[in-house]
Structure formats: C-alpha cells, structure tokens
Amino acid sequence: MSNKIKDLEEIAEIITIAIARERSSARYYREATRKALTGSAMKMFSILEMQEMGHEEKLRAQLQEIEDEIKLEKLKENQI
C-alpha cells in the first residue's frame, strides 16, 4: 500500500472522529436548548446546534471525497 493511501486513510479516520464530535456537540446544544430558561438562551443554543450540524455536513462531504480518492488510488495501484 502506498504512502498516499495510508495518508488518505489517516485523514479519513480523523474526519470520522471529528464527525462524531460534531454530532455530540449538536446533541449537547439540543439538550441545552430544552433546559434553557429564557428565549434568548434557547435561541442561542439552537443556533449553536445548527452550526454543529452544518460542520458535520461539511465533514461528511470531505470524508466522501477522501474515500473516493482512496478507491481511485487503490485502483491505480492494482493496475501497475
């Protein structure tokens, strides 16, 4: 296996961990929204939850790109 594939797989693993953390943060803010005592606090926590969900979505897109690149590199490697 090439170093490039190993590097890409390491990046994919890191992104996977980041996705889990973003999901955990979104759950945290969702729960904080439920517990908030004021409308402004609820709004702030809701916004933070939506931001975390947006981060997760971007990371998932990046992960898909990396996984596609890994597949391509493995195909190239097998043709040589």
N, C-alpha and C positions, 0 to 999 in steps of 0.2 A: 504494500500500500504506500502510495506517495506521501510525501510530507504535506503537500497541498490538501489532500483528502483528510489527513489527520488534523490539520489546522482547521479545516471547514467543520469537521465533526466536533472539535472542541468548541468552536464558535456556536454551533447548533446546541450543544449541551448548555452553554452559558445562557443562551437566549431562552431555552426551555426553563431554566431556573428563574430567569427574570420574569417570564410569563407567570409562573406560579406566584411569585412575589407581588406582581401587579394584581393578580386575582385576589390574593389575600388582603392587600391594601383596599381594594374595592369593597370586599366584604366588611372590613373594619369600618370604612366610612358609611356603608349602608346601615350597619348596626348603630353607629354614632348618630346618623340621621334619625333613626327610630327613637333614640334616647334623648335627643336634643330637647331642650325646654323652651327654646324660643324659635320663632320663624326664621330669624336671620341665621341662627346656628344650623337649623335644618337645611336652609338653602346652601350655606357654605359647604356642609358635609356632602350634600347631594352633588354639588359641582365637583368636589374633590373625587367622589366616586366615579362620576362620568369621565373625569380626566384619566383616572387609573384604567378605566375600561378602554379609553382611546389609546393609551400606551400599550395595553395588551393587544389590541387590534393591530397596531403598527408592528409590534414584535412578532406576532403571528405571520404577518406578511413577509417580514425579513427572514423568519425561520423557513418559510416555504421557498423563498429564493435560494437560501443556503442549501436546503435539501435537494432542490432541483440541480444546483451546481454540483453537489456531491454525486448525484446519479450520473450527470454528464461526465464528470471526471472519471468515475469508475468505468463507464462505457469506453472512454478514450484509452484508459489503462488496459482494458481487456483486448482492444484492437491492436495494440502494439506488440 
